[in-house]
Amino acid sequence: MKKHFYLAIMISIILGLYIPKDLQFAVTIMIISSVVTYIGLNHEEFFPAKGGDDNE
């Protein structure tokens, strides 16, 4: 799952090189917000819980 996520980010960055200057800021904000949203929704995959009392 993570390799598909990183592949999508790399493709977004590469395509971003060919976007006109006027749209680069807006597209950058959209990409960053979508990455943050994805990580926020799937935080357990990116930040696995460490052992403790909460995981019993």
Secondary structure, DSSP 8 states (H G I E B T S, - for coil): -HHHHHHHHHHHHHHHTTS-HHHHHHHHHHHHHHHHHHHHHTHHHHS---SSGGG-
